[in-house]
Amino acid sequence: MKRIITMLAVVGLAFGAQAQQGGYDNYFGLTLGGGLNTMTYSPTNGENNLAIGFDAGLHYTHFFNEHIGFGFGVRYTQAHGHALYNYTEVTNGLTPAGNPNVTYNLHTTFNNWKEHQTLGLFSIPLEIFYRSIMSENWTFIAGLGAQFDLPIHGSYSGEDGDYSTSGVFPALGNYRVTNVPEQGFNTYDNTGDAELDNLGLSVSVIADLGFRVALGSNWGFYFGVYGGYGVNNMLKEQKEASLLVVNPNDPSKIDYNGTFGSNEVDAVHLLRAGIKIGIDLGWDSKSTIAERERIAAEKAAAEKAEADRIAAEKAAAERAAREKAAAEKAAQEKAAADRAAAEAAAAKAAAEREAAERAAAQAAADKAAAEAAANKAAAERAAAEREARERAERTKAEAVKQIQAINATVYFATAGTKAKFDDITDGAIHAICEALKADENLTVTVFGHTDNTGSRKANMKYGKKRAEALKAYMVKLGAPAKSIKCVSKGPDEPVADNGTKEGRAKNRRATVELKELK
C-alpha cells in the first residue's frame, strides 16, 4: 500500500508549469482521504459495526468557466466492516461419524464473536464541480457525482470472542456432549483469514466540499470533507448456508462461511464519510492565458489613465490658483484706479449740481409744457388702442371662420394610434396650428372616433389615444398645448356604415373642431 501511495505522489509532482495561483482551467493532483470507509448490512442474527478506512488516488478536473467544471480520476479504496454475533444456532438431525444409527442436534453458540471484513476496491469517480474564487489564494470547491467501485481483493477473519459447538442426543435423554473435537464439538476463537468472493461492482453517489489554498507558482493544497453511499446491492448472490456448518463427511472439520457467504445478509452497501487532503497542479489553456494577459493590459491602461487624470487635475488646480492670484491682484489695482476716478467724479458732480440747480428753474417752466403734451398723447393713445382692439376682433373672427371652414379629419389603421396623413389633411392641420399660434385666445377640441369593433370600453380608450396622438402632432408643429383639448367619442358618432370595411375605415378618425373663444 505504501508503494502505491508513493507512486501516485511521484506522478502528481511530475507535472510543473508557471501560471497564476487561482482560477485555472485545469487541475491534476493527488488526494488522500480517511474516515468512515465501510460496508453497511443487517445480519439476521447479529449487528453491523461500522469501521474506518482510507482512499488514495489521482484526479483531473477541467473548468469550463469561472464556476462550473467536470472531473474524473482513479482511486484505490480500502473499506472495513465488523459483524458482532451473540446467539445460538441449532442444526437438527445430524449423524455422528462411524455411527449412522444415531442422530444428534448440533448447537453452535457465538459469544461476542466479532468478524472483521477488509475490502480493497479500484474506484473511478465522475463529478460535476462548482467553485467560487474567494481571493487570489483561496478557492471554495463543491462537487457532486457518481463513483464506480470494483472489488479487487477482500478477506474476513475472526477478530474477537469465540464460538463453541456441542451435540445434544435425543436418544440419550437429550444428553449434551462437549469438548470432543473429533466429532466437531469444541470451542474456537479464530477461523484464520478467508477470501471475500461474493461482492461485485458498487455504484455510489458521492459529494465533496472543501477549499484550495495556493502554495505559490501554480501548486495548491486542498482540504475538505467527502461522503458517499452505494445505491446498489454489492452482494452477487444470497447464500443459503448457515454462518457455520459441520462437514458431513468429517465432523471434526468446521466450515465457517462468513457473513457474506452465508444466509445472514441479503444486501451490502458501501458508505463513506471523512476528511480529504490533496496537492494539485493548476494550469491554463492558451486562450485563457491570452484573455488574462488582455485583462491585465486593460487594468494597467486603466491605472495609467487614472494616474494621468490625477496629474491633470493637480495641474489644473495649480493653474487655477495662479489665475486666481493674478485676478485678485488685477482687482486690487482696478479698485485703486476706480477710487481715484470716483474722487474726480465727486468734484465734477459738485460742479454739475450747481449747474443743475440753475437748470431747475428752467425745468419748472418746461414741465407745464410737457404736461400739456402728455394730455394730448394720452388722447391719441386711447384712440390707437380702440383701433387695435377692433382690428384684433376682426382678425380673430377671420381665424374662427378659417378653422370652421377647414375639414381637419385624420384617419387611423385598425387598433392603431398612428395617424395617416395626405397632403390636404396635413395642410389643414398646419393651417389650424398657425391660427392657434397667432392667437392664444383660440382653443380647439380634438375628437377621437372608432368603429364598433371590440368592446365599448376598449374603443373609448382607443378614441382617447387617437385624439392625444393628433394633439401631440399639432404641438410638435408649434400649436400651444393649452389651446388643445382631447375628447373620446369612441364608436358613438359613426359617419359611415360599420357593416363594411370601407365604412369602418372612415369611422376610425380624429377631427379638430373650434371649441370657444377665451
C-alpha positions as CSV (number, residue, x, y, z in Angstrom):
1,M,0.0,0.0,0.0
2,K,2.8,2.4,0.8
3,R,4.3,1.7,-2.6
4,I,1.0,2.6,-4.3
5,I,0.7,6.0,-2.4
6,T,4.4,6.8,-3.2
7,M,3.9,6.1,-6.9
8,L,0.7,8.3,-7.0
9,A,2.6,11.2,-5.3
10,V,5.5,10.9,-7.7
11,V,3.2,11.0,-10.8
12,G,1.3,14.0,-9.3
13,L,4.5,16.0,-8.6
14,A,5.9,15.2,-12.1
15,F,3.8,17.9,-13.7
16,G,5.1,21.5,-13.5
17,A,4.3,24.9,-15.2
18,Q,4.3,28.6,-14.4
19,A,0.8,30.1,-14.0
20,Q,-1.3,32.3,-11.8
21,Q,-2.4,31.0,-8.4
22,G,-6.1,30.8,-8.7
23,G,-8.9,30.2,-11.2
24,Y,-7.1,27.8,-13.5
25,D,-8.8,25.9,-16.4
26,N,-7.2,22.5,-15.4
27,Y,-6.1,20.8,-12.3
28,F,-4.2,17.5,-11.8
29,G,-3.3,16.1,-8.4
30,L,-3.1,13.5,-5.7
31,T,-5.7,13.1,-2.9
32,L,-5.7,11.1,0.3
33,G,-8.9,10.5,2.3
34,G,-9.7,8.9,5.6
35,G,-12.7,8.3,7.8
36,L,-15.7,6.2,7.7
37,N,-15.0,3.9,4.7
38,T,-17.1,0.9,5.5
39,M,-19.8,-1.6,4.4
40,T,-23.3,-1.5,5.7
41,Y,-25.6,-4.5,6.1
42,S,-28.1,-6.1,8.5
43,P,-27.1,-9.6,9.8
44,T,-30.1,-11.7,10.7
45,N,-28.6,-12.9,14.0
46,G,-26.1,-10.2,14.7
47,E,-25.3,-6.5,14.3
48,N,-23.2,-4.5,11.9
49,N,-20.5,-2.2,13.4
50,L,-19.0,0.5,11.1
51,A,-15.2,0.9,10.6
52,I,-12.5,3.2,9.5
53,G,-10.8,3.1,6.1
54,F,-9.0,5.2,3.6
55,D,-8.6,6.0,-0.1
56,A,-5.9,7.5,-2.3
57,G,-5.8,8.4,-6.0
58,L,-5.2,10.8,-8.8
59,H,-7.7,13.3,-10.2
60,Y,-8.1,15.6,-13.2
61,T,-10.6,18.5,-13.3
62,H,-11.4,20.9,-16.2
63,F,-13.4,24.1,-15.5
64,F,-15.4,25.4,-18.5
65,N,-15.8,28.8,-16.9
66,E,-15.1,30.5,-13.6
67,H,-17.6,28.4,-11.7
68,I,-18.5,25.1,-13.4
69,G,-16.2,22.1,-14.1
70,F,-16.0,18.4,-14.6
71,G,-13.6,15.9,-13.0
72,F,-12.7,12.3,-13.1
73,G,-9.9,10.1,-11.6
74,V,-8.7,6.8,-10.3
75,R,-8.6,5.7,-6.7
76,Y,-7.7,2.8,-4.5
77,T,-10.2,2.5,-1.7
78,Q,-9.9,0.2,1.3
79,A,-13.1,-0.4,3.3
80,H,-13.6,-2.3,6.6
81,G,-16.5,-3.7,8.4
82,H,-17.4,-5.7,11.5
83,A,-20.2,-8.1,12.4
84,L,-20.8,-9.0,16.0
85,Y,-22.7,-12.2,16.9
86,N,-24.2,-13.3,20.2
87,Y,-26.7,-16.2,19.5
88,T,-27.1,-19.9,19.5
89,E,-27.8,-21.7,16.2
90,V,-29.3,-25.3,16.2
91,T,-28.9,-27.8,13.3
92,N,-31.1,-30.9,13.9
93,G,-30.9,-34.5,12.6
94,L,-27.1,-34.8,12.2
95,T,-25.4,-38.3,12.2
96,P,-22.1,-38.7,14.1
97,A,-19.1,-40.2,12.2
98,G,-19.0,-44.0,12.4
99,N,-22.5,-44.4,13.9
100,P,-25.2,-43.9,11.3
101,N,-27.9,-45.2,13.5
102,V,-27.7,-42.3,16.0
103,T,-28.8,-38.7,15.3
104,Y,-28.0,-35.6,17.3
105,N,-28.7,-31.9,17.2
106,L,-25.8,-29.5,16.8
107,H,-25.8,-26.4,19.0
108,T,-23.4,-23.6,17.9
109,T,-23.1,-20.7,20.4
110,F,-21.5,-17.4,19.3
111,N,-20.1,-15.5,22.3
112,N,-19.2,-11.9,21.4
113,W,-17.9,-13.3,18.1
114,K,-16.6,-10.4,16.0
115,E,-15.9,-10.9,12.3
116,H,-13.7,-8.3,10.6
117,Q,-14.0,-7.8,6.8
118,T,-11.4,-6.0,4.7
119,L,-12.2,-5.0,1.1
120,G,-9.9,-3.3,-1.5
121,L,-11.6,-1.6,-4.4
122,F,-10.5,0.1,-7.7
123,S,-12.6,3.2,-7.9
124,I,-13.4,5.7,-10.7
125,P,-15.1,8.9,-9.6
126,L,-17.0,11.2,-12.0
127,E,-18.1,14.6,-10.6
128,I,-19.5,18.0,-11.6
129,F,-17.8,20.8,-9.6
130,Y,-18.8,24.3,-8.6
131,R,-16.2,26.7,-7.4
132,S,-16.1,30.3,-6.0
133,I,-12.8,32.1,-6.2
134,M,-12.7,34.0,-2.9
135,S,-9.3,35.6,-3.3
136,E,-6.1,35.2,-5.2
137,N,-5.1,32.4,-2.8
138,W,-8.4,30.8,-1.6
139,T,-11.0,28.9,-3.6
140,F,-14.1,27.2,-2.4
141,I,-15.0,23.9,-4.3
142,A,-18.0,21.7,-4.1
143,G,-18.6,18.5,-6.1
144,L,-21.4,16.1,-6.8
145,G,-21.4,12.9,-8.9
146,A,-21.0,9.1,-9.0
147,Q,-18.3,6.7,-8.2
148,F,-17.8,3.1,-9.6
149,D,-16.1,0.7,-7.2
150,L,-14.8,-2.7,-8.4
151,P,-13.6,-5.1,-5.7
152,I,-10.0,-6.3,-6.4
153,H,-9.3,-8.2,-3.2
154,G,-11.0,-8.9,0.2
155,S,-10.9,-11.1,3.2
156,Y,-12.6,-11.8,6.5
157,S,-11.4,-13.3,9.8
158,G,-12.4,-13.7,13.4
159,E,-11.1,-10.7,15.4
160,D,-12.5,-11.2,18.9
161,G,-14.7,-13.5,21.0
162,D,-15.3,-17.2,20.3
163,Y,-17.9,-19.8,19.3
164,S,-18.4,-23.3,20.6
165,T,-20.2,-26.4,19.3
166,S,-21.9,-29.2,21.2
167,G,-24.1,-32.1,20.4
168,V,-27.5,-33.0,22.0
169,F,-28.5,-36.7,21.6
170,P,-32.3,-37.2,22.0
171,A,-31.8,-41.0,22.2
172,L,-29.7,-40.4,25.4
173,G,-32.3,-38.2,27.0
174,N,-31.0,-35.0,25.4
175,Y,-27.6,-35.6,26.7
176,R,-25.2,-32.8,25.7
177,V,-21.7,-33.7,24.5
178,T,-18.9,-31.1,24.5
179,N,-15.1,-31.0,24.1
180,V,-15.0,-33.9,21.6
181,P,-13.0,-32.2,18.7
182,E,-13.1,-35.4,16.6
183,Q,-16.9,-35.1,16.5
184,G,-16.8,-31.4,15.9
185,F,-17.6,-30.5,19.5
186,N,-15.1,-27.8,20.6
187,T,-14.6,-24.1,21.3
188,Y,-12.9,-21.9,18.6
189,D,-11.5,-18.4,18.8
190,N,-10.0,-17.9,15.3
191,T,-11.0,-19.1,11.8
192,G,-7.9,-17.7,10.0
193,D,-8.2,-15.4,7.0
194,A,-10.6,-16.4,4.2
195,E,-11.2,-14.7,0.9
196,L,-14.2,-12.5,0.2
197,D,-15.5,-13.6,-3.2
198,N,-19.3,-12.8,-3.0
199,L,-19.2,-9.0,-3.7
200,G,-19.4,-7.2,-7.0
201,L,-19.5,-3.7,-8.5
202,S,-20.8,-0.8,-6.4
203,V,-22.2,2.4,-7.8
204,S,-22.2,5.3,-5.3
205,V,-23.5,8.8,-5.1
206,I,-20.6,11.0,-3.9
207,A,-20.1,14.6,-2.7
208,D,-17.1,16.8,-1.9
209,L,-16.8,20.1,-0.1
210,G,-13.6,21.9,0.6
211,F,-11.1,24.7,0.0
212,R,-8.0,25.0,-2.2
213,V,-5.1,27.2,-0.9
214,A,-2.5,28.4,-3.4
215,L,1.1,27.3,-2.4
216,G,2.9,29.6,-4.9
217,S,3.5,29.3,-8.6
218,N,0.7,27.0,-9.7
219,W,0.6,24.4,-6.9
220,G,-2.2,24.2,-4.5
221,F,-3.2,22.4,-1.3
222,Y,-6.8,21.0,-0.9
223,F,-8.5,20.1,2.3
224,G,-12.2,19.3,2.9
225,V,-14.7,16.6,3.7
226,Y,-16.3,13.9,1.5
227,G,-19.2,11.5,1.6
228,G,-20.8,8.8,-0.5
229,Y,-23.3,6.0,-0.4
230,G,-23.6,2.9,-2.6
231,V,-27.1,2.9,-4.3
232,N,-26.9,-0.7,-5.5
233,N,-26.5,-4.1,-3.7
234,M,-22.9,-5.3,-3.9
235,L,-23.9,-8.9,-3.0
236,K,-23.6,-11.2,-6.0
237,E,-26.0,-13.8,-4.6
238,Q,-27.6,-14.6,-1.3
239,K,-26.2,-17.9,0.1
240,E,-28.5,-20.5,1.8
241,A,-25.8,-22.0,4.1
242,S,-25.6,-21.0,7.8
243,L,-22.8,-19.0,9.2
244,L,-21.1,-22.2,10.5
245,V,-21.6,-25.7,9.0
246,V,-20.1,-29.0,10.2
247,N,-18.6,-31.0,7.4
248,P,-20.9,-34.1,7.0
249,N,-18.1,-36.3,5.9
250,D,-15.7,-35.3,8.6
251,P,-17.4,-33.7,11.7
252,S,-14.1,-32.7,13.1
253,K,-14.0,-30.0,10.3
254,I,-16.0,-26.9,10.9
255,D,-16.7,-24.7,7.8
256,Y,-17.1,-21.1,8.7
257,N,-18.8,-19.4,5.7
258,G,-18.5,-15.8,6.9
259,T,-21.2,-13.1,6.9
260,F,-21.2,-12.5,3.2
261,G,-21.0,-16.2,2.3
262,S,-24.0,-17.2,4.5
263,N,-27.7,-16.5,4.8
264,E,-27.0,-13.8,7.4
265,V,-27.3,-10.9,4.9
266,D,-29.2,-10.1,1.7
267,A,-27.7,-6.7,0.8
268,V,-24.4,-4.9,1.2
269,H,-23.8,-1.2,0.5
270,L,-20.7,1.0,0.7
271,L,-20.7,4.0,3.0
272,R,-18.1,6.8,3.1
273,A,-17.7,10.0,5.2
274,G,-14.4,11.5,6.1
275,I,-11.7,14.1,5.6
276,K,-9.7,14.6,2.4
277,I,-6.5,16.4,1.7
278,G,-4.6,16.7,-1.5
279,I,-2.0,18.5,-3.6
280,D,-2.6,19.6,-7.2
281,L,-1.1,21.4,-10.1
282,G,-3.2,24.0,-11.9
283,W,-2.6,25.4,-15.4
284,D,-4.5,27.4,-18.1
285,S,-5.1,26.8,-21.7
286,K,-3.5,29.2,-24.3
287,S,-6.8,31.0,-24.9
288,T,-7.3,31.6,-21.2
289,I,-3.7,32.9,-20.7
290,A,-4.3,35.3,-23.6
291,E,-7.5,36.5,-22.1
292,R,-5.8,37.1,-18.7
293,E,-3.0,39.0,-20.4
294,R,-5.6,41.1,-22.2
295,I,-7.4,41.8,-18.9
296,A,-4.0,42.7,-17.2
297,A,-3.2,45.1,-20.1
298,E,-6.6,46.7,-19.7
299,K,-6.1,47.1,-16.0
300,A,-2.6,48.6,-16.5
301,A,-4.1,51.0,-19.0
302,A,-6.9,52.0,-16.7
303,E,-4.4,52.5,-13.8
304,K,-2.3,54.7,-16.1
305,A,-5.3,56.7,-17.2
306,E,-6.3,57.2,-13.6
307,A,-2.8,58.4,-12.8
308,D,-2.9,60.8,-15.8
309,R,-6.2,62.1,-14.7
310,I,-5.0,62.8,-11.2
311,A,-1.9,64.6,-12.6
312,A,-4.1,66.6,-14.9
313,E,-6.4,67.6,-12.1
314,K,-3.4,68.7,-10.0
315,A,-2.0,70.8,-12.8
316,A,-5.4,72.3,-13.4
317,A,-5.7,73.2,-9.7
318,E,-2.3,74.8,-9.7
319,R,-3.1,76.8,-12.9
320,A,-6.4,77.9,-11.3
321,A,-4.6,79.1,-8.2
322,R,-2.2,81.1,-10.3
323,E,-5.0,82.6,-12.3
324,K,-6.9,83.4,-9.1
325,A,-3.9,85.2,-7.6
326,A,-3.5,87.2,-10.8
327,A,-7.2,88.1,-10.9
328,E,-7.1,89.3,-7.2
329,K,-4.0,91.5,-8.0
330,A,-5.8,93.0,-11.0
331,A,-8.9,93.6,-9.0
332,Q,-6.9,95.5,-6.3
333,E,-5.3,97.6,-9.0
334,K,-8.6,98.3,-10.6
335,A,-10.2,99.2,-7.2
336,A,-7.4,101.8,-6.6
337,A,-8.0,103.3,-10.1
338,D,-11.8,103.3,-9.5
339,R,-11.3,105.1,-6.2
340,A,-9.2,107.9,-7.8
341,A,-11.8,108.2,-10.6
342,A,-14.6,108.4,-8.0
343,E,-12.9,111.3,-6.2
344,A,-12.5,113.1,-9.5
345,A,-16.2,112.4,-10.3
346,A,-17.3,113.7,-7.0
347,A,-15.6,117.1,-7.7
348,K,-17.2,117.1,-11.1
349,A,-20.6,116.2,-9.6
350,A,-20.4,119.2,-7.3
351,A,-19.9,121.5,-10.2
352,E,-22.7,119.8,-12.1
353,R,-25.0,120.1,-9.1
354,E,-24.7,123.9,-9.2
355,A,-25.5,123.8,-12.9
356,A,-28.5,121.5,-12.2
357,E,-29.9,124.0,-9.7
358,R,-29.7,126.6,-12.3
359,A,-31.4,124.4,-14.7
360,A,-34.2,123.5,-12.2
361,A,-35.9,126.8,-12.8
362,Q,-35.8,126.2,-16.5
363,A,-37.3,122.7,-15.9
364,A,-40.2,124.1,-14.0
365,A,-41.2,126.1,-16.9
366,D,-40.7,123.2,-19.2
367,K,-42.9,121.0,-17.0
368,A,-46.1,122.9,-17.8
369,A,-45.4,122.5,-21.5
370,A,-44.7,118.8,-21.0
371,E,-48.0,118.2,-19.1
372,A,-49.9,119.7,-21.9
373,A,-48.1,117.5,-24.5
374,A,-48.8,114.4,-22.2
375,N,-52.5,115.0,-22.2
376,K,-52.5,115.2,-26.0
377,A,-50.5,112.0,-26.2
378,A,-52.9,110.1,-23.9
379,A,-55.9,111.1,-26.0
380,E,-54.0,109.8,-29.1
381,R,-53.0,106.5,-27.4
382,A,-56.6,105.8,-26.4
383,A,-57.8,106.2,-29.9
384,A,-55.0,103.9,-31.1
385,E,-55.9,101.2,-28.6
386,R,-59.6,101.3,-29.7
387,E,-58.5,100.8,-33.3
388,A,-56.1,97.9,-32.3
389,R,-58.9,96.1,-30.4
390,E,-61.3,96.4,-33.3
391,R,-58.5,95.1,-35.6
392,A,-57.8,92.1,-33.3
393,E,-61.5,91.2,-33.1
394,R,-61.7,91.3,-36.9
395,T,-58.6,89.0,-37.1
396,K,-60.0,86.6,-34.6
397,A,-63.3,86.4,-36.4
398,E,-61.4,85.6,-39.6
399,A,-59.4,82.9,-37.8
400,V,-62.5,81.3,-36.4
401,K,-64.1,81.3,-39.9
402,Q,-60.9,79.7,-41.3
403,I,-60.8,76.9,-38.7
404,Q,-64.5,76.2,-39.2
405,A,-64.0,76.1,-43.0
406,I,-61.2,73.5,-42.8
407,N,-62.0,69.8,-43.0
408,A,-59.4,68.5,-40.5
409,T,-60.2,64.8,-40.3
410,V,-57.3,62.3,-39.8
411,Y,-57.8,58.5,-40.3
412,F,-56.2,55.6,-38.4
413,A,-55.5,51.9,-39.0
414,T,-57.4,49.2,-37.2
415,A,-56.5,49.1,-33.4
416,G,-53.8,51.8,-34.2
417,T,-53.0,55.2,-32.9
418,K,-50.7,56.3,-35.7
419,A,-52.4,58.9,-37.9
420,K,-52.4,58.6,-41.8
421,F,-52.0,62.0,-43.4
422,D,-52.4,63.0,-47.0
423,D,-51.2,66.3,-48.4
424,I,-54.7,68.0,-48.0
425,T,-55.2,66.8,-44.4
426,D,-51.7,67.7,-43.4
427,G,-52.1,71.2,-44.9
428,A,-55.3,71.7,-43.0
429,I,-53.6,70.7,-39.7
430,H,-50.7,73.1,-40.4
431,A,-53.2,75.9,-41.1
432,I,-55.0,75.3,-37.8
433,C,-51.7,75.2,-35.9
434,E,-50.7,78.6,-37.5
435,A,-54.0,80.1,-36.4
436,L,-53.6,78.8,-32.8
437,K,-50.0,80.2,-32.7
438,A,-51.2,83.6,-34.0
439,D,-53.9,83.9,-31.3
440,E,-53.6,82.1,-28.0
441,N,-57.2,83.1,-27.2
442,L,-58.4,80.4,-29.6
443,T,-59.0,76.9,-28.4
444,V,-59.9,73.7,-30.3
445,T,-61.2,70.3,-29.3
446,V,-59.7,67.1,-30.9
447,F,-62.4,64.3,-31.0
448,G,-61.2,60.7,-31.3
449,H,-63.6,58.2,-33.0
450,T,-63.5,54.4,-33.6
451,D,-65.6,51.8,-35.4
452,N,-67.8,49.4,-33.5
453,T,-65.2,46.5,-33.5
454,G,-64.4,45.3,-29.9
455,S,-65.8,46.4,-26.5
456,R,-67.0,49.9,-25.9
457,K,-64.5,50.3,-23.1
458,A,-61.6,49.4,-25.4
459,N,-63.0,51.7,-28.2
460,M,-63.3,54.7,-25.7
461,K,-59.7,54.1,-24.8
462,Y,-58.6,54.0,-28.5
463,G,-60.6,57.1,-29.2
464,K,-58.7,59.0,-26.5
465,K,-55.4,57.7,-27.7
466,R,-56.1,58.8,-31.3
467,A,-57.1,62.3,-30.1
468,E,-53.9,62.6,-28.0
469,A,-51.8,61.3,-30.9
470,L,-53.2,64.1,-33.2
471,K,-52.7,66.7,-30.4
472,A,-49.1,65.6,-30.0
473,Y,-48.6,66.1,-33.7
474,M,-50.1,69.6,-33.5
475,V,-47.9,70.5,-30.5
476,K,-44.9,69.3,-32.5
477,L,-46.0,71.8,-35.2
478,G,-45.9,74.6,-32.7
479,A,-49.5,74.8,-31.5
480,P,-49.8,75.7,-27.8
481,A,-50.7,72.5,-25.8
482,K,-53.0,74.5,-23.5
483,S,-55.2,75.5,-26.5
484,I,-56.0,71.9,-27.5
485,K,-58.4,69.6,-25.6
486,C,-58.8,65.9,-26.3
487,V,-62.2,64.0,-26.1
488,S,-63.0,60.4,-27.0
489,K,-66.3,59.7,-28.7
490,G,-65.5,56.0,-29.2
491,P,-68.0,54.3,-31.5
492,D,-70.8,56.7,-30.6
493,E,-70.7,59.0,-33.7
494,P,-70.1,57.0,-36.8
495,V,-70.0,58.8,-40.2
496,A,-70.3,55.6,-42.3
497,D,-71.7,52.1,-42.2
498,N,-69.8,49.9,-39.7
499,G,-71.0,46.9,-41.6
500,T,-68.5,47.4,-44.4
501,K,-64.7,47.6,-44.3
502,E,-64.7,51.0,-46.1
503,G,-67.2,52.3,-43.6
504,R,-65.2,51.2,-40.6
505,A,-62.1,52.8,-42.1
506,K,-64.0,56.2,-42.3
507,N,-65.1,55.8,-38.7
508,R,-61.6,55.3,-37.3
509,R,-60.7,59.1,-37.3
510,A,-59.9,62.2,-35.3
511,T,-61.4,65.6,-36.0
512,V,-60.4,69.1,-35.0
513,E,-63.2,71.5,-34.1
514,L,-63.4,75.0,-32.7
515,K,-64.3,74.9,-29.1
516,E,-64.7,78.5,-27.9
517,L,-63.1,81.9,-27.7
518,K,-61.4,82.5,-24.4
